[in-house]
Amino acid sequence: MIKGGKIYMSEKKKGIIKEQNHKLKMFSFLILISLIPLLIAILITSLMSVYMTKNYLEKNVENTLYIAASNLANHCRENEITVMNASNFNDYIDSLKEQGIEMAIIFEDVPCVTSVKNENDYRIREIPIGKDFEADREILLQGFYDQSVLIDHQVYYGYFMPIITGEELVGMAFAGELQNDITEASRNMIYKYLLTALMLGILFATLILIFSRYLTSALKRAGKNVDALSRGILRQENEAKSGIREMNELLTSTQNMQEKLVTIISSVKELSISLVNDIANVTELSENSNHKADKISVSMNDLSDSTLLLDKNIQKIEEQIIEIEEGVAEISDRVIRLQSNSRSMIQTNRKATDSMNEIYEGSEQSVKAVGDIAEQIRQTNLSIGEIDKAVELILSITEQTKLLSINASIEAARAGEAGRGFGVVAEEIGNLSEQSAQGAEMIKNLAKTITEKSLESVRLADQVSGLIVKEQQTVMDTQQKYAEHSMDLDRSVSEIEGIAEKTILLSDRKEKIVTGIRTLTEISKKNAGQNANVNQNISDIILEIQNVNRRCEEMNVIAYELQKSITFFHE
């Protein structure tokens, strides 16, 4: 049965280990909940930065070209440009070439004046405007922006502004910039953003790995202590500490539980050994009593045979009387010894009962100690609850900081170019708010994990308490059997005293046999009946002693099982 129990526990343990192998490890879990939000945030931030940078560059190009085209139109108007003197403006239209801006003066049905040169270093004479001076006059008077102006097989961003002299539309002022230059600048900015995002991702991933490994190492140490207890190892040499207060309290509580279990199990071991020794003594005394009762039974059988011989041969009465005297004397001596042995058995049984009481008291102390451990873990869970409140406060502050960042960004946008520095600060505040929220969520998840582990420790403590309660029930059952044993011993003593009385009566009858031969037959018959009763009583005594032996064997098996259960725990 015990062997089968071991096989069952082994298969169950294998099943648990197999199930645990399919579950996500704490280290992997921490990495996932930390890296995935971080990578998503970095990806979103990078995409938004790329999008905003591209739009900013395009908008900046449009504004720059608008200013350049407007200045050119104003310059032409102030200097009263005409088709005839347009070539005098070459110096002005070439003034922005170093900044990559090409300018041109476009007239209707007349070659234009432009700073754009072909591969032979000749000025381009035609720039497509895409509009008709008469049909699209309203559009030309307002000016317009074109993102794909094709000049000499190259695409330009271009802005067209009207040149008005008096109230007449003389021509259009053009300012343009190569689309490839803007695309290249945008691509360089994108590469910088992506490189920065990659470096930040690597930095934060490294920090997350270090923190996760530090936290999981502390949890592994606590798990090793609990696993050692589940395998019966009471002393696990592990004096590890943790920089996290709750983890340090968990490790300390586990070590205190190990020390208390060492004391309790040692006490139970000593009591179980004492119980086995007492039961062995009771068994030995019971066997001696059984042996002596067998001798008494043999003697009574001899007495019965002697009585029958008296009936058959009256001439041998004197010899039979002498034998009766010797038998009675021997019976008296044995009855006295049997009474003494019975009293010793009663005393031994009382000592065993006292030992059982001590075991029961020790188990009650064990239940109390396990209860104290569970209470300490519950107090730890309450502390973790306070951490959750603090995390909620951090999240609330983070939301307020985020709102402040958004408001600051709005104000910076309203301020325009003057508020750009303030906008950068607002963006940094927003990033700090998001990082604080992520950190708070991590702390909250960690507190939840610690709470689950603490609840698992409480469940294990309750299991230990249940085992001790079962042990108390076993002790109470043993006490009940000892009580039954005491009652049997009391009955045996009473019956032995009855045998002593009958032995005295037999001596009296022996004297009467000497006084008259006539009554010898009647007395012999009475003696035969009395001998039968004595034999029956002795048989009953033998049966009771055998019952005592069986109960002692059962108690010995129980004590052995208790001792074997205790040996599961070792230092």
N, C-alpha and C positions, 0 to 999 in steps of 0.2 A: 504493500500500500504506500509506504513511504517512497519506495523506489518509483512507483508509478507517479506519485506526486512530484518527484523530481523531474521525471520525463515531461509531465504536463507543464511545469513551470519553465522548463528549457524551451519547449515548443512555443509557449506563450511569449517568452522573452525574444525568441527569434522572430516571431511575428511582429512584435513591437519594433525591433531593430529594422526589419524590412520596411515597415510602415514609415519609420523615421527617415529612412534613406530616400523615400519618395517625396518627402517634404522639403520645403525651401529652407536653407540654413539662414540663421540670423545675420551672418556677415553679408550673404548675397542679398537678403531682404533690405538691409540698411543701404547697400550700394544702389539697389534698384530705386528705392524711394528717394534717394538723394540725387543720383545722377540723372535719372529720367527727367524730373522737373527742371534740373539745371540745364540739361541739353536742350530741352524744349524752349526754355527761356532764352538761352543763347541763340538758338535758331530763329526764334521769333524776332528777337532784338536785331539780329544781323539782317534779316529780310527787311524789317522796317527801316533800318539804317540805310541799306542799299537803295530802297525805294525813295526814301526822303532825300538821300544824297543826289540821286539821279534827277529827281524833280527840282531840287535846289539848284543844281548846275544848269539845268535847262532854263529855269526861271531867271537865274542870274545872267545867262547868255542873252535871253530875250530883253531883260532890262538894260544890259550893257549896250546891245545893238540899238535899242530904242533911243538911248541917250546919244550914242554916236551919230545915228541918223538925224535926230532932232538938231543936234549941234551943227551938222553939215548943212541942213536945210536953213537954219537961222543964219549961218555964215554966208550962204549963197544969197539969201534975201537981203542981208545987210549990205553986201557988196554988189547988189544989182546984177546978178549973173544973167548972161544971155548965151545964145548958142555960139555967138562969135567969140566971146571972151572966156568960155568954159575951160579952155586949156590952161588958163592962168591959175586955175585952182588945183593943179597937180600936186603942188607941195602940201597943200592942206589934206588932200585925200590920201596922201602917202604917210601922213604923220602917225597913223596908228598901226602901220604894218608890223612894227616890232612887237606889238601886243597881239598880233595874229588877227587883227581886224582889217578887212578890206572895205574900201568905200568907193562909191561911184555916183556920178550925176547922169541921170537918164532923161533924154528928151524924146518927144514923140517923133517918130520917123527920122531920127537923126542919130548917128553913132554916138555912143555915150563916152563920157570921160571916166576912167576907172583906174584903180590902183592894182587891179588883178592883171598879172602877166602870164603869158603862156610859156611853154618850154624853151622858146627862142628869146625870151626876155622882152617880148613885145606886149604892149598893153592890149587887153581884150577890148574890143569895140562894141560888143553886144552882150547885154545881160537881159535874160527873159524876165519880164515883169508879170506876165500872165494876166494882165488886165488891159482893157481898152480905155484910152484917155477920155473918150466921149461917153461911151456906154456905162463905164464904171466910175464916173467922175466922183460920185458921193463917197465911194469906198476909198478912192485915191486921196480925197481931201481929208479923210480921217486918219489915213495911214493904216498899214496892216503888216502882220508878221507872217512869214512863210518859212516852214521848217525844211523845205526841200527845194532850194533854188539851184538849178543845174548850170554851172559856169565852167566851160572848158572841161567837160567830162568829170567834174568834181561837184559834190553836193555841199551846199552851204546852208547854214541858218541865216536868214536875211530879214531885215526890217526896212520897210519903205515908208518914207515920210514926204509929204508934199512940199515943193518949193513954190511959194506964192509971192509974186511981186505985184503989189497993189491988190487987185482982186482977181488976178489972172493966174491960173495954174501953169507955171512955166515948165516944170519937170518934176522928177522924183529923186530924192536923196536916198541912196542905198548904203546900208552898213551890213556886212556879213562876216561870218566866221566859219571856217571849215568844220563840217560835221564830224570828220574823223578825229580832229583835235579834241573836240568835246567828248566824243566817245572814249578816246584814249584816257583823258583825264578822269572820266567817270569810272572806267575800268580800274585805273590805279587806286582810286578811292575805295572801290569795292574790295580790291585785294587787301588793302590796309585794314578795312573793317573785318574781313574774314580772318586775317592773320591775328588781329587782336582778339577776336572771339575764340579762335582756336587756343591761343595762349591762356586766356582766362579759363576756358574749359579744362585744359590740362592742369592749371593751378588748383582750381576748385576740386577737380577729381582727385588730385593727390591729397588735398586736405581731408576730403571725405573718406578716402581709403585709410588714412592714418587714424582718424577719429573712429571709424567703424571697427577697425582692428583692435583699437584700445578698448572699446566697449565690449566687443564680443569676447575678448580674452578674459575680462572680468566675469562675464556670464558663464564662460566655459569652466572657470575655476569653481564657481558656485555649483555648476552642474556636476563636476567631478566629485565634490563632497557629497551631494545627494545621491549620486550613483554608487558611491562607496557604501553608504548606509543601506541602499537597496540590495547590495551584494553581501551585507553582513560585516563589512569592514568598519569597525568603530573608530579607529584612529587613522585618519588620513593626514599625512604630514603635509600640511598646506597652510602656511602663515601669510598668504598673499593679502595685500591690501589694495584698495582702489581709490583713485582720486575723486570719484563720484560718491557723495555721501550716502545715497540710498544703496548703491552697490556695496559699499563698505559695510553698512549695517547688515545687509543680507549675508555677506561672507562671515561677519562676526556672529550673527545669530546661528548660522549653520555650524560653526565651530563650537559654540556653546551647547547646541543640541547634541553634538557628538560627545562632548565631555560628560553631559548629564546621562546619556545613554550608557556610557562606559560604566559609571557608578551603579546605575540601576541593574544592568545586565550582570555585573559582577556579584551584586547582592543576591540576585535570583539564582545564579549558578551555585553559590555557596549553600543556599537554602535547598536547592534541588538535590545536591550531593548529600546533605544531612538527611533529607527525606528518604533517599534510597537506602542509606545506612540503617535508619530506624525501621524501615519496612523489612530489610534483611534480618534484623534482630527479631522482629515479630514473627517472621516466617520460620526462623530457626526454633523459637520457643514453641510455636504451633506444631512443628514437626516432632519436637520432643514430647509434647503432650499427646500427640497422636500415637507415638511409639509406646508411651506408658499406658495409654488407654488400651492399646492392643494387648499389652501384657496383662492388664486387669481382666480383659475379656478372656484371655487364655486361662487365667487363674480361676475365673468364675466357671468356665467350662470344666476345668478340673474338679471344682467343687461340686458341680452337677453330676459328674461321673462318680464322684465319691458317694454322693447321696444315693445314686442308683445301686452302687455296690453295697450300701447299707441294707437296701431292700433285699438284695439277692443273698447276702451272706451275713447274717446277724452275728456269727461268731467273730467276725473281724471288726466288731464295732469299736473296740478299744483302739485298734490301729487307725481306724477312720477318724475317731475323735482327735487323736494326736495330729493327724493330717489337717483336720479342720482347724485346730488351734494354730498350726503353722500358717495355713492359708489366710486365716483371719488376721493374724499378726502382720503378714506380708501386705494384705489389702489395706490395713490401717496405715502402715508406713507409706504405701504408695499414694493413698488418698491424701495424706498429710503433704507429701511432696507435690502432688497434683494441685492442691490448694495453694501452696506457695508459688508454684509456677503460674497459676492463673492470676494471682495477685500481681506478679511481675509483668505478665502480659497486659493487665489493665493499666499499670503504671506506664509501661512503654507506649501503649496506645494514647494515653493522655499527653505524653511528651510529643508524639507525632501530631496530635491535634493542635498543640501549642505552636509547633513548627508551621503547620498549615495557616494558622492565624497570622504568623509573622510574614509568610509569603503573601497572603492577601493584603496585609497592610503595605508591604513593599510595592505591590502592583498598584494600589491606590495612589501611592506617591508617584509612580510612573505615569499614571493617567494625568495627575496634576501637572507634572513636568511637561508632558506633551501639550497639555492645554495652554501652559504658559508660553511655549514656543509658538503655537498657533496664534495666540493673542499678540505676541511681538510682531509676527508677520502682518497681522491685520492693522496694527499701528503703523507699520511701514506703508501699507496701502493708503491709510489716511493721509500720510505725508505726501504720497504721490498725488493724491487728490488736490492738495494745496499747490503742487507744481502745475496741475492742469489749470487752476484758477489764475496762477501767475502767467501761464501761456496765453490764456484768454485775454488778460490785461495787455500783454505784449501785442497780440493781434489787433486789439482795439486801438492801441497807440499807432500801430502800423497803418491801419486804415485812415486814421486822422492825418498821419504824415503823408500818405498817398494823396489825400484830398488837398493838403497844403501844396504838394508838388504840382498837382494839376492846376490849381489856382495860380501858382507862380508861373507855370508855363504859359497860361493864358495871358497873364499880365506882361510877360516877356514878349509874347507875340504882338500884343498891342503896342508895346514900346518900339517895335521894329528893330532897326540896327542897333540902337542904343541899349536895348534889353537883351542882346545876344548873350552877354556874360551871365546875366541873371537867369536866362533860360538854361544855360549849361549847368548852373548850380541847381536849378529846379529839377533837371533831368537826373543829376547825381542823387538828389534827395529821393526821387522816385525809385531809382535803382536800389538805394539803401533800404527804402521801405519794403521793396519786394524781397530783398535778401533777408531782412528781419522777419518777414512773414514766413519765408521758407524755413529759416532757423527755428522759429516758434513751432511750426508744424512738425519739424523733426523732433523737437523736444517732446511735443505732445504724443507723437507716435512711440517714442522711446519710453515715456512714462506708461503708456498703455501696455507695451510689451512687458515692462517690469511688473506691472500689476497682474498680468496673466500668469507670469512665472511665480509671483508671490501666492496667487490663488492655488496654483499647482502644489506649492510647498504646504499650504494649509490642508489641501486634500490628502497629501501624504502623511501629515501629522495626524489627521483624523483616522487614517488607516492604521497607523501605529497604535493609536488609542483604542481602536476596535480590537486589534489583536490582544492588547493587554486586558481588555474587558473579557474576551474569550478565555484568556488565561485565568482570570478571577473566577469565571464560571467553572473551569476545570478544578480549581482549588476547592470551591464550594462543594462540588460533587465528591471530591476526595474526602472532605470533612464529613459529608453525609455517610460515606462508606465506613469511615472510622467510627462514626456514631453507631452504625449498625454492628460493627465489629465489637464495640463496647457492650452493646446489649447482649450479643451472643456470649461474650465472656462472662457477663453477669449470670446468664442462665446456666452456663457450664459450672460456675462456682456453686450455684444453688444445687445443681444435680450432684456435684461431688460431695457437698455437705449431706445430701440425702443418702449417698452411698456410705458415708461415714456413720450416719445414724443406723443404717441397716447392718453395717458391720458390727456395731455394738450390740444390736439386737441379736445378731448371729452368735455372738459370744454368750449372751444370756441363754439362748436356746441350747448351746453346747452343754451348759451346766445342768439343764433339765434332762438332757439325754442321759447323763451319768446317773441321775436319780431313778430312772425307771426304764426298763427294757420294753415294757408294754407300749408305752407311748412312743417308742423309737420309730416305729413305722410311720405313725401319723406325723411325728415331727419331721421325719425324712421327706414325707410328701410335701409338708409345708415348706421345708427347706428347698425342695426341688422347684416349687412354685416361686418361692422368693428368688432363687437363683435365676429362674427364667426372667423375672422382672429386672433383676440386676443386670443380666445380659442385655436385655432390651434397652435399659438405661445407658449401659456402656456403649451399646451400638449407636444410640442417639448421640451420646457424647462424641463418639468417633466421627459420626456424620457432621456434627457441628464443627468439630476441629477441622475436618476436611473442607467444610464451607469457608472456615476462616482462612485456610491455606489458599483456596481459590481466590478469595477476595484479596489476600495479600499479594498473590501473583498478579491480579488485575491492577492493584495499586502500584505494584512494581513496574508493570508495563507502562502505566500512565506516567509514573515518575521518570522512567527511561525516555518516553516520548518528550516529556517536558525538558529533560536535560539535553536531549538531542536537538530540540527546537532552539534551545538557548545557545547551543554550540554553533548555530548558524552565524551568530555574531561573534566576531573575533577581532583582536586588536592588530 
